[in-house]
Amino acid sequence: MQARPRPAEPELADVWDAAATVVDPELPVLTIEDLGMLRRVRLDGDVAVVQITPTYSGCPAVDALRADIVAALAARGRDARVEVTLSPAWTTDWMSAEGRRKLEEFGIAPPRPRGADGIVALGLGIRCPQCGSLHTRELSRYGSTSCKALWQCQSCGEPFDRFKEL
């Protein structure tokens, strides 16, 4: 399942656009739309309802995301409610190509996309986001957040985060 498209109906598109400006507190270079966390918007009377799927079921950023979404919609004069759904579970397949590009520009190796068969191709290495070398190694499976691992480039010597595939 891929990320949801922006709604065509103007009022819902406005709600989507407001929610889509919210950045992930742990990865401030990415919006919830870039990550594919923004799943659906609807109206319940005058209240905008925004549905998100966190990247992890125990994501510590959910409360901050909820507050930021409500604030983004309040800035457009809308009352809002955020619904968190865990099913289907979030996957890196929902991340946009733009989100992957932004991660790499920020110095984080993006997750590799799955093929049409659902399999992530194994590579000889993870490309260093600083110098582009494939001569890299994993230092720790656990990085600064649960969605990242710590790697180091053997060519330029720089450490870097790698966003894990899920």
C-alpha positions as CSV (number, residue, x, y, z in Angstrom):
1,M,0.0,0.0,0.0
2,Q,1.4,3.4,-1.0
3,A,0.9,6.8,0.6
4,R,-2.5,8.3,0.0
5,P,-3.0,11.0,-2.6
6,R,-4.0,14.5,-1.8
7,P,-7.8,14.8,-1.9
8,A,-9.3,16.5,-5.0
9,E,-12.2,18.2,-3.1
10,P,-11.0,21.8,-2.3
11,E,-12.1,21.9,1.4
12,L,-10.4,18.5,2.1
13,A,-7.4,19.5,0.0
14,D,-7.0,22.6,2.3
15,V,-7.1,20.4,5.4
16,W,-4.6,18.0,3.8
17,D,-2.3,20.9,2.8
18,A,-2.3,22.3,6.4
19,A,-1.5,18.9,7.9
20,A,1.1,18.2,5.3
21,T,3.2,21.1,6.6
22,V,3.8,19.4,9.9
23,V,7.4,18.2,10.3
24,D,8.5,15.1,12.1
25,P,10.0,16.2,15.5
26,E,12.7,13.5,15.2
27,L,13.5,14.2,11.6
28,P,12.7,17.9,11.1
29,V,13.8,17.8,7.4
30,L,10.7,15.6,6.6
31,T,7.0,16.4,6.8
32,I,4.5,13.8,7.8
33,E,3.5,13.8,4.1
34,D,7.1,13.0,3.0
35,L,7.1,10.1,5.4
36,G,3.7,8.8,4.3
37,M,2.3,9.1,7.8
38,L,-0.5,11.4,6.7
39,R,-3.1,8.8,5.7
40,R,-6.5,10.5,5.4
41,V,-8.5,13.6,6.1
42,R,-12.2,14.1,6.4
43,L,-14.7,16.5,8.0
44,D,-16.9,15.7,10.9
45,G,-19.3,18.6,10.8
46,D,-17.0,21.6,11.2
47,V,-14.1,19.6,12.7
48,A,-11.2,18.5,10.5
49,V,-10.2,14.9,11.2
50,V,-6.7,14.0,10.3
51,Q,-5.6,10.3,10.4
52,I,-2.0,9.5,10.8
53,T,0.0,6.3,11.1
54,P,3.2,6.7,13.2
55,T,6.4,5.1,11.9
56,Y,6.5,2.9,15.1
57,S,3.6,1.8,17.3
58,G,5.4,3.2,20.3
59,C,6.6,6.4,18.6
60,P,7.3,9.0,21.3
61,A,6.6,11.8,18.9
62,V,2.9,11.1,18.5
63,D,1.7,13.6,21.1
64,A,3.9,16.3,19.6
65,L,2.6,15.5,16.1
66,R,-1.0,15.6,17.3
67,A,-0.4,19.1,18.8
68,D,1.4,20.3,15.7
69,I,-1.4,19.1,13.4
70,V,-4.1,20.8,15.6
71,A,-2.0,24.0,15.6
72,A,-1.5,23.9,11.8
73,L,-5.2,23.7,11.2
74,A,-6.0,26.3,13.9
75,A,-3.7,28.7,12.0
76,R,-6.2,28.2,9.1
77,G,-9.2,28.8,11.3
78,R,-10.2,25.1,11.7
79,D,-10.9,23.0,14.7
80,A,-9.2,19.6,14.3
81,R,-8.9,16.2,15.8
82,V,-6.2,13.7,15.1
83,E,-6.8,10.0,14.9
84,V,-3.8,7.6,15.2
85,T,-4.2,4.3,13.4
86,L,-1.7,1.4,13.6
87,S,-3.3,-0.8,10.9
88,P,-2.0,-1.2,8.4
89,A,1.4,-0.7,10.0
90,W,3.6,2.1,8.5
91,T,6.3,1.0,6.1
92,T,9.2,2.8,4.5
93,D,7.5,2.0,1.2
94,W,5.1,4.9,2.0
95,M,8.0,7.4,2.1
96,S,8.0,9.7,-1.0
97,A,10.8,10.0,-3.4
98,E,11.1,13.6,-2.3
99,G,11.4,12.4,1.3
100,R,14.2,10.0,0.4
101,R,16.0,12.8,-1.4
102,K,15.6,15.2,1.6
103,L,17.0,12.5,3.9
104,E,20.1,12.1,1.8
105,E,20.7,15.8,1.4
106,F,20.4,16.0,5.3
107,G,23.1,13.4,5.6
108,I,21.0,10.4,6.4
109,A,21.1,7.4,4.1
110,P,17.5,6.8,3.0
111,P,15.8,3.4,3.2
112,R,16.1,1.3,0.0
113,P,12.7,0.9,-1.8
114,R,11.2,-2.5,-2.2
115,G,10.8,-4.0,-5.6
116,A,7.4,-5.0,-7.2
117,D,7.8,-8.4,-5.5
118,G,8.0,-6.7,-2.0
119,I,11.7,-7.6,-1.5
120,V,14.4,-5.1,-0.6
121,A,17.4,-5.8,-2.8
122,L,20.6,-6.5,-1.0
123,G,23.5,-4.2,-1.9
124,L,27.2,-4.5,-1.4
125,G,27.0,-1.5,0.9
126,I,25.0,1.5,1.9
127,R,26.0,4.6,0.0
128,C,27.6,7.3,2.1
129,P,25.4,10.5,1.9
130,Q,28.6,12.6,2.3
131,C,30.9,11.2,-0.4
132,G,28.8,8.6,-2.2
133,S,31.2,5.7,-1.4
134,L,29.8,2.2,-0.9
135,H,32.7,1.3,1.3
136,T,30.7,1.7,4.5
137,R,30.0,-0.4,7.6
138,E,27.3,-0.5,10.3
139,L,28.6,0.6,13.7
140,S,25.4,0.1,15.7
141,R,22.0,-1.3,14.7
142,Y,20.5,1.4,17.0
143,G,21.0,5.1,16.2
144,S,19.7,8.3,17.6
145,T,16.1,7.2,17.1
146,S,14.6,3.7,16.7
147,C,14.1,4.1,13.0
148,K,17.9,4.7,12.3
149,A,21.1,2.8,12.6
150,L,24.6,4.3,12.9
151,W,27.0,3.7,10.0
152,Q,30.5,4.9,9.1
153,C,32.1,5.5,5.7
154,Q,35.4,3.8,5.3
155,S,36.4,6.2,2.5
156,C,35.8,9.6,4.1
157,G,35.7,8.4,7.7
158,E,32.4,10.2,8.4
159,P,29.7,8.6,10.6
160,F,26.1,8.9,9.3
161,D,22.6,7.7,10.2
162,R,20.8,5.2,8.0
163,F,17.1,5.1,8.0
164,K,16.1,1.4,8.3
165,E,13.7,-0.3,5.9
166,L,10.5,-1.5,7.5
